[in-house]
Amino acid sequence: MEFMKERNSSQPSVESNNVEEWSSRKSAELYGINYWGSQYFRINETGHVEVTPEGPKGAPLDLFHLVEDLRERGIRVPILLRFPDIVRSRVELLNRCFSKAIEDYKYGAKYCGVYPIKVNQQRHLVEEIVEFGHNHLVGLEAGSKPELMVCLAMMDTPGALIICNGFKDEDYIEMALISQKLGRNTIIVVDRYSELKTIIEAGKRLDIKPKIGFRTKLNTPSAGRWAETAGAKSKFGLSPSEIVRGIDYLRSENALSCLELLHFHVGSQVPSIQSIKAAIKEGARVYTELCAMGATMKYIDVGGGLGVDYDGSGRSDSSTNYSEQEYANDIVATLQSICDEKKLPHPNIVTESGRALVAHSSLLVFDVLGTNEVQIRTPQPPNMEKDSRLVQDLWEIFKSVNKENINEYYNDLIEKRRDTLQLFTYGVLSLEQRAKAEDLYWAIATKMHDLSRKHKDAEHIYDALEQELSDTYFCNFSVFQSLPDSWALGQVFPVMPIHKLTERPDRRVTLVDLTCDSDGHLSRFIDAETGGEQKYLEVHSLQPGQNYYLGVFIAGAYQEILGDMHNLFGDTDAVHITMTEHGTYNVEHVVEGDSVRDVLAYVEYQKSELLERVRKATELSISGGNISRSEARLLLELYEKGLNGYTYLRENL
């Protein structure tokens, strides 16, 4: 397939070819941006990541210069960058793929895409989906009563679908039915059998003919990280027995003509096209059986599942082994074949592709605040008269280790490290001597790591030391707020510096966020050379007085809406960037991130009450002579300023 790129096993790594000059091309190979960038992201000749929101033929925008420009405007890091033009491009791409497939296969019906707003309910984004999808009749899908309220208000495209999924009460159902009076093309999907009677009775009461869909549970197993959301034990859907009972009930109520749609769910982020094709075949069989039982069907809703290639490997749960065109071709061809076999009209095809429409459109940029480095290459020699025997032994290991004796000395090193902790715990080793011993341990580990690289008899040593010797970069963001799928599900996102990419990376790091939680870190990254994962990110050393920015890409699906406020870190500043006809950009919208006051209000702390409590405390301290009036005033000023400030750190800290 043309979108799959062969890995070059001889591509340079950070450690090899030290005499060879680094370049943007080598950085592109190292971070894999040409594999996962999906024609929107690349590295320019100045060593900066650039985005082409309108596709590869559109005008490029330098991300580093953009971030610097935004900061001059007073917008704060971390920044969520949103690109509506990418949303437009993705809407056009998916509709173009299905149009081509329908034309090539001479399919006898149309494509009706819907956007499931649970993927990202932000108002600006939903407005963009509706606007950009107007000519393609792109609809919306709701999975709850609040989401239905959004869809009814926002969806004004004549003929576009509103698909109603999720748990439903009478209010939900009645609202969906009455929306037909507004001209909305609203279909209520029966996810649980008990909903069917409620829908029919509400339709009678309101004198409105319902438009009904049945969701079926497929037995075909899905694939990927979210495979359990599909299949026979999935949360929603009707069993074959319930479908048959449902048809009988509709017939008894003279309402069989209300059934217009069959819905099924393949899964989310399905990595394999084989899984999708198998599910479509089973769903198409159910569709033809419903027609045989007398239902006058119009639509088949194949649900979500269209994946996004987060790592470019084509073979992991974070990737896909198919293109959007292949996805469309297989759906159209399979439905056509099975319907033709049964001599049935082709149904209109509905997809609920949310991730594929919006994931590429947002990226998070944050700055690095500091580092904790563990590698030591030039340790201080011990004082042979004053330092402990343990320290002197470690020094001898450092001087003597080589490729021939590395295995023997590695075992000695592990033993000496254990001895260091035990002797300190028993009070035999002083803190000063422990510090010297640990410095020598890291120096020996660094040397052994270098010696064991590409040493076939010491691969286990290299693997053991690889992650242990990674530095830590302290970063100005919250994993829980901005990348919850990384923390909760192990989702791997593309992460890389957005500048300095003509310079050779000289550090290997893991990233930790601002939260006081050991889970607040990123330690799984794309290995572009193998297509797998690695436990470190290759970056550049921090330079005093210079900002160092990292970007997390393809973050537009689910991350904003699922983010939580661990340690009360709130939403980041978000900026909508659109391109102009002249190749420049406009700041279309700025959505200010949460202030400390905002997040405290979420947990029921009010600014006025907090200020009054602190003011009373200062008055008591003034009376007790513990604080001066000017100090009290300064404290209150700082406190109020802090309440109105950003939850993330200022650049000078």
N, C-alpha and C positions, 0 to 999 in steps of 0.2 A: 504494500500500500504506500502511496506516495507520501503520506504524512509521517510515516515511520522512518526514522533516520538510523543508519547503522552507526554503532559506537566504534570509534577509532581506538583500538586497544593500545596504539602507540602514542596517543596524545600525551603531551607533557603534563606532569603533575607538579605540585608546588616544590617537591624536593629535588626533582630531576632537572638536568640540563641547566645547572646554575649559571653557566657562562652565557647562556642564550638570553637575549633580551626579551623581556616580557612585552605583551601586546594586548590590545582589546580582544583579538581573536582567541588568544590563550585563555583570557578570562571568560569568554563566551563558552569555551569548551569546559572549563573548570566548573562553572555554575550551571551549565546545561540550559542557558536561556534560549538557545536556538531550538531546543527540543520542546520546552513547555511554554515558550513565549507566545505561541499561537498567533503569529504575525502581528502582534500588538507591542511586543517588547523586544528590544535588542540593545546592543552596546555600540555607541558611536566611536569615532576615531579619537575623540578627546578622553575616552575612558569613562564616560558617563552613561548610565542607562537612559534610554529614550523610549517614549511611548508614541505609537502612531494610532490614536484612537479611532480613526476612520479606516483602518486597515493598512496594508503594506504600501499602498500607493498614496496614502494621505500624508499630510505634513507631520514631521516628527516634533516632539516636545521633549527637551532635556529635563529630566526629573530633578537633577541636582540644582540647576538654575531655577526651576520652578519652586522648589522648597525654599531656597534662599530668598526668592522674590516674595513668597508668601509670608515668610518670617519678617521681612521688612514691612509688610502690611500689618503686622501685629498678630498674625495667626501663629499659634503655638504648637510645638511638637510635644507629643506625638500627633501626627496629622493623618487623618483618613482622606485619601484622594479618591474622588469619584469621577468617572469619565462617562457621561451620558452618551457620547458618540460611540463608545464601545457597546453600550446597550443597543443602540440603533443598529450597529453593525451585526450584532448577534441575532437580533430579530430578523434582519434581512437575510442573514445566512441560513437560518433554519427554514424560513419560508421558501427561499430559493432552492434549497435541497429537496424539499417535498414537491415543489412545483416541477422540478426537473424529473424527479422519480415518477410523478403522476403522468407527465408527458411521455417519458421514455416507455413506460409500461402500458400506456393508454388506459390508465385507471379511470373508472367511470364516476368518480365523486371528487370531493374537494378536501383540502386540509384546513383544519380549524384549531390552531394552537391556543392554549390557555396558559396563563402564568399563575402558578400557585403562590399566593402572596405570603404564605408562611415562610418562604425562602428569605424574604426581606420585605417587610411591610412599610418601609420608610416612604412617606408621602411622595417626595420628589421622584423616587424610583418608580412607584406605581403609576404616577402621572406620565412618566417617560414611556413606560411599557404601553400604556393606552395610546399615547400620542404616536409613537413610532410604529405601533401595530395597527393603526386605524385602517390603512389601506389593505391590510392582510386579515382583517377581522379577528385580530388577536383578542381573546377573552381573558377572564380572570377566574381563579378557583379559590373558594373559601372553605376552610376546614373548621370554622367555629362561628358562633353568632357574631362576635365583634368583627371578624374578618368579613362576614357577609354584609355587615353594615358598611364597611369600607367599599366592598365591591359594588354594592347597589348605588352608592354615591359617585364612585369614580368611573364606572363603566357606562359610557354614553355612546359607544359605537353601535349603530344599528345593525342587528343581526349577530353580533358577537356573543359568544356563550358566557354565561355565568354558571359554573359548576359548583354545586353545594355538596360538600363532603363533611365528614366528621359526625360527632354526636349531635342529635337534634331534639329539641323540645317543641312544644306547640308554637311558641312564639317564633322560633327559628323558621318552622315550616310555613306558618301563616305569612310571615314577612316575605319569604321566597315566593309564595304563591301570588300575593298581591303585587309583587314587583312586576309581574306580567302586564299589569295595567299601566305601568310606566313605559312599556315597550321593551322591557328587559327580556332577553332570551334565557330564562333561568331554568335549569334542570336540577331537580332534587335527586341525588343519588341515595339509594337505600343501602346503607352500610350495615344495618342490623334489621333483622326481619320485623321486629316490633314497630319499626318506623313506617312500614308500608300502610298499615291500617290507619295510623294517625294522618298520613298524607291524604288518603282517600276521603276520610271523614272531614278533614279540614277543607278539602276541595268542594265537597258537597255543601258544607256550611257557608262557604264564601261564594259559591256558585262560580268556581274557577276550575277549568280542566287542568289538572297537574301535568307537568312534563317530568317524567320519571326515568331514572336510570337504575339499573341493578349493578351492584359491585359483586363480582364473583371472586372467591378464593381459588387461586390456582394451585395445583399440586406440583407444578414444575418448580424445581429448586432454583433460587436465584444465586448470585455470586457477589462477592465483595464484602465490604465492612458492614453494610446494612442489609445483608441477605435475609436476616430474620424478619424484616418488615414485610416480606412477601411470603407466599407459600400457604399451605393448608392451615397452619396455625397462626396466621397473621391476625392482627388485632381487629381489622375490619373485613367485611365481606360476607357473602352468603354462600353456604354450602350448596352442592347440587340438589340436595333434598329441599332446602329452603327456596331455591330458585323455582323448582317445580311447584311447590306449594304457593309461591308468589304468583306464578302464572295462573294457577287455578283460582286463586283469590281475585285477581284482577278480572278474570273472565266472569266470575260469579257476580262481580260488581259492575259488569258491562264497561270496564275501564281498561281493557287490554290495549286499546289504541293509545293510552297514556304512556306506555313503555316505549321510549325512543332511543335509549342509550344503554350500552353495556360497558362497564368500567372494570378494569383490573389493574393491579399494581405489580410491576416487575421488580421493584426495589429502587433504592437510591444509589447513584454513583456506581452503576453496574459496569465492571471493567471488561466484561467479555461479551462480544456480539453473539456468541453461541447461546448464552443464557437468554438474551433478549429474543432471539429467533425462536427458541423453544417455547417461551412464554407466549409469544404472539400466536404461534400455531395452536396452543391449547385454548387461548382466548378466542381465536377465530372459530374454533369448533363450537365453543359455547354459544357464540353469536349465531352461527347457522342453525343450531338447535332451537334457539329462541324464535328465530324466524319460522322454523318448521312447526312450532307450537302455536303459531298464529300471531305473534307480535309483529307490528309494523315498524321495524327498527330503522333508525336514521343514522346513528352515530356509533362508533366503537372508540372508546377512550382507553388508550394503551398506557395511560398514567405517566409517571416519571421514569427515571432510570438512565436517561442519556447522560453519560459521564463527562467529566472534565479531566483533561490530562494534566494533573498537578506536577508530575515528575518527568514526563516525556519518555518513560521507559517502555510503555506499551505492554507491560506484563505484571504490574503490581496493582493492589487495591486502590492506589492513588492515581492510577493511570487508566487508559483505555486502549484496546487493541482494534479500534475501529474509528472511522471518521464520521462526521455528521451526515455526509452524503451516503455512506454505507448504511448508517442507521435508517435513514429515510428509505433507501432502496429496499432494504430487507423487510421493513414494515409493509410497504406498498406491495411488493412482490408476493409476500406471504398471504396477505389478505385477499389479493386478487386471485391467486391460485385456488384458495380454499372456497371462496365465494363462487368462482367460475365452475368449480367441481360440483357444487350444489345448485348451480344455475340460479344464483341469487344476485340481486343488484349489489354493487359495491357500496359499502357504508362510507359516510364522511369520517375522516380520521381525526381524532383529537389526541393531542399529546399534552402532558403537564410538565414540560421541561423548564424548570425554574433555575436550577444550578447552571445549566448550560447557557442560559440567557444572561445571567447577571454576575457570575463568579469573577470573570475577568475584569469587570468594570471598576473594581475597588482595590486599592492597595494601601497598606499601612506603612508609614515612614516614621522612624524614631531615631533618636540619637543615643550614642553610647556615652555613659557617664564616667566610667572608670573600668579598671581591670584588676584581676587578681592573677598574677603570673606565677607558675610553679616551676617552669624550666630554669635550671641554673647550669651554665656552661663553664664558668670560671670560679669554683668555690675557693674560699680562703683556706690555706693550709693550716693544720692544727699546730698548737704549741706542744711540742713533744714532752716538755717538762711539766706542763700544767693540765693539759687536756686528758680526759679519761681514756682508758684502754679501748672502749667502744668507738670513740671518735677517731682514734688512731687506726683502728682496724678498718673503719669505713674509708679513711683516706687511702689506705693501702689498696683497697678494692678499686677505688677511683683511678689510681695510678696504673694498676696492673691489668685491668680488664681489657680484653681484645676479642676479635672474632673467634679465635680458637678456644678460649676458656670462658666464653660468655655464659654458657649454660651452667657451669660450675659456680661462677661468681653470682649469677642471678639467684641461685638457691641460697648462697651466703647472704645476699642482700635482703632477701625476705626474712631470713632468720635474724639479722641485725635490726631490722625494723621492729620485729616483735620484741626483741630484747630491749630496745629503746623505750617502748611503752611500759614494759614490765618493770624495768629498773627505776623509771620515774615514778610509777605507781607505788613501788615499795620504798620510795624515799632515798634510793641509792644514788640516783642521777639528779643533778640540779637542773633547774629550768634553763640556765645558760648552756649547760652541756647538752640538754635535749635539743635546744635550738640548733646548736652546731651539728648534732647528729642528723637532724631532719634536713638541714641544708645540704649535707653531704649525700643523704639518701636521694634527694631530688637531682643533685648533680650526677650521681651514678646512674639513676634512672634515665636521665636525658642522654647520657653517653651511650648507655645500652640500647636505647631506642634508636639512636643513629646507627649503631653497629649492627643491629638486628634487621634493619630495613633491607629487604631483598636477600636475606640470608636464609636459605631454605631449611637449615637446621635450627633456626632460632625464630621461626615464624610465631610460635606461641608466646615468646617474649615480646615481640613487636605488638601483637594483638593485645596482650595484657597491659602494656604500657601506653598504648595509643590513646585511649580515653583518659587514663589517669593523668597524663601529661598535658591534656588540653587546658588552656587558660580559661578563665571566666570573664566574660564581659558583662558589666552591669548596665542594663538598658532601661530607658525611660518609657516604659509601657507596662500594661498588665496583660498577661496571657489570658486570665480569666475573663477580662472585659473584652478584649479585642480578638482573641484566637481561642475561643472555648473548645472548638473541636480538636485542637492540638492537645489540650490538657485531658479532655474527657474521652476522646476516641482514638488518640494517637494519629490523627490526620497529619500528613506531612505537607507543608506548604513550601513553595519556593522562597528561599531567604537568601539575600545577597547584598553586598554594598551597592549603593547607587552611584558611586564615584570612585576615583583612584584606581580604575580598572586597567590602566596602562602600567600599573606598578605591580610587582610580584607580591602576592600575599605572603606574610612571614609569620603569621600566628595561626594556631588552631585553637578554636574556642568553643565553649558552650555558652548559651545566652541565658541570663537570669533577669527576671523582671523586678519591679519595685515592691511586690507584695512580700509579706512576711510568711511565706509558705514555700516549702521545699519543692512543691509541684509547680511553682511559678517559673518554669524554665523551658527552653527549647534545646533539646539534645538529640534530635533526629533530623537529619538533613539529607538532601538529595546527593547521591553519588553519581555524577553524570557519566563517569568513566564506565561504571558497571551497570548502570540503570537501577541499582539497589539503593540502600541507605547507608549513611555513615553517621558516627556519633559526634562529629565535630563540624564546625564551619571554618573554612579558611578565609582569613581576613587580614587586615593590615594593622600594624602597630599604631597606637594612638599617638598623636603629635600634640604637644602643649599648645593651647590657644586655637586649635583647629577642630571644627565640628566633624564628627564621623557619623554618617547616616547609613542605616540598614533599612532595606525594604522587605516587606512580606507581601507577596503577590498572590493574585487569584483569591482574594479574601472577601468577595462581594456576596457570597451565598451563606446564609445562616449566621455568620459570625456576629454581626451587629445585634441581631434580635435575640440571640442566645446568650450574649455576654452578661456576666453578673458583676456585682460590685464588691468583690472580695477586697477587704481592707479599705472599702469605700473609695476605690478608684472608679471614676465615672466614665461617661462617654468622652471620647476625644473630640477635638475640633475636626469638623468634616468640611471639605471644600469641593464644590462641583465645578469642574473645569470643562469648558467647551471650546472647540476650535473654530476659528473664523475663516472666511474665504481667503484671507491673505496669509494664512499659515501661522498666525499668532493665536493667542488664547484669551478667553474671557473667564473671569471668576464669576460664574453664574449665580452660585449661592454659597454662603458661608453659614454653616450650622455650628454655632458655638457649643463647645463641649460643656459638660457639667461643671459647675462651681462646687466648692466644698459645701456651700450653703444648700445647693440643690440636693446633693447626695445625703446630707444630714436630714433634710426634710423627708426623704424617702423612708427613713427609719424614725421619723416622728420627733426630730429635734428642730425647734424653731429658732431662728436667728435672734429674735428679740429676747427670748427666754435665756438662751445661752449667754448673750451679752450681759444681761442683768445679773446672772449668777456670777460671772467673772467680775463684774463691777463691784458686787457686794463683797467678794473675796478680797479685792484690792482695798476697799474701805476698811475692812477688818485689819489688813496688813498695815495700812497707813496708821491706824489707831495704835497698833502694837509696835510701831516704829521699825517695822521690817522692810518697808519699801517707801520711797519718797513719792511725792505727788507727781513729779515729772516722770518717774519710772512707771508709776501706775498709768499715767496718760499714754506713755509709749506702749505699754503692754496692751491696753485697750485698742489703740490704733492698729497695732500689729495683728491683734486677734480679729478685729473687724475686717482688716485687709485680707487676712487668711481665709475668712468665711466667704469672701467674694472672689477668691482666686481659684485658679486651675487646680484640679486634684493631683496633677502630675508635677514633676519637679521643674523649677526654673533653670534656665541654661547656665546660670553662674554658680550653681550648687554642685 
